[in-house]
Amino acid sequence: MRRSASTVVVAAALAVGGLVANPAYAISAGYTPEGVCGSGFGRVSDSTRAVKTHSGRVFGYVYLLYNRKTGYNCVTTIKTAYVGTATRTSATLETQTRRHRDEPVRTARKSDSRKYKYYAGPVKLYAKGLCVKYSGTIADTRIDGEIASGGRSSWGNCG
C-alpha cells in the first residue's frame, strides 16, 4: 500500500506532537541549567556535581551558573531518576557577604525545596566578588528510600 506525501507529513506531525506532550521526553530533551536559570547565565568552573546516594546511585545533578552582567549566581538541581514523579527535590545557594573589610564574613542562604517532577530552582543570589557554596538533594520515591545529595560544601568560585 502506498501512502501519499501528505499522509506521511500528517503522521510525522502527530508523532512529534505525541513526543512533545510526553513529560519524560520533555525533560530529557529540554531542561538544561541555562534554560532553568534564564538568559545570560552560563556554567562556571566546577559547576556540575552529581546528586548521589551513599551507595553511589546518581539521581540527578546540581549546577552552579553565573551571570556576568547582573553579578548573580544561580543554582538548579535537575533530576535524572524519578523523572515525572513528584519527589522531594532541593537546590540551595549560599554566599559570603560583608559590608566592609573590617567586618566578619556573614552568609546569605537561599533554598527551593518541594516535591518536584523535574527540577528544583532556580535559586539566585547576588554574588559579584563573593565566594559561594551550593548543593542539591533528590529523594527516593519510597517512604524509606534513600536521599541523594551533592554540591560543594567549601567556599569557591570567588570573584
Buried (B, 14 or more C-beta within 10 A) or exposed (E): EEEEEEEEEEEEEEEEEEEEEEEEBBBEEEBEBBBBBEEBBEBBEEBEBBBBBEEEEBBBBBBBBBBEEBEBBBBBBBBBBBBEBEBBBBBBBBBBBEEEEEEEEEBBEBBBBEEBBBBBBBBBBEBEEBBBBBBBBBBBEEEEBBBBBBBBEEBBBEE
